[in-house]
Amino acid sequence: MQSSDIVQYHGWFPRRTGTITGEWTPDYMAYPWVPSLLKRAAPGARLLVLLRDPVERFRSGLAHDERSGIPLDARVIADAVQRGFYHRALDQWLAQFDAEQLLVLQYERCVTDPSTQLDRTLHHLGLDRPQNLLPEVARPPTVDTRPPLAEDVRDQLVELYAPDVAALAARVPDIDLTQWPNFSYLATRNEPPAVESPSASNSPTRRT
């Protein structure tokens, strides 16, 4: 990266005095070369990371690709799997930035308690809550139109991600694993109870 590249990058974020600006993309977590480049371009940046149950993120990502007309070939599926290793990705970011610069948010908590998570975000960014912020309005439940995962695929993903999820929860105590039903058993380090429903998953590694 040349100094001219850094100047050009800064030019993408014009702002008035006393304000801040930034960008938001899910791709940065997936590209291992981004942290070192951003460290050079914006070493004092305040970073936000939004994480979702990695199995549901996998399912949602493939549904997004399918809607976009992207063929779900082996390369696309492999990329979708790799994006769910959050602890591994955070290693790359924390090798470049201080932990105090990074706030990890949980998608499910932002949905169920947006006001608290907004306050956490504003505090991390050094901002006050706007006085004219509209009050929360209860949203009607959304209909999940994504195709379901086959139970054997879901079980394999749970088993694959479990060590990374456990390491993530140990590193980021704010992660509430009870919000991720696929991994809620890790919250107590106990094995999940036996599945009694004949229609439920036979996974030995997750609650239903």
Summary of the structure (lengths in Angstrom):
residues: 208
radius of gyration: 19.3
end to end distance: 47.9
largest distance: 62.6
contacts: 476
relative contact order: 0.13
helix: 51%
strand: 5%
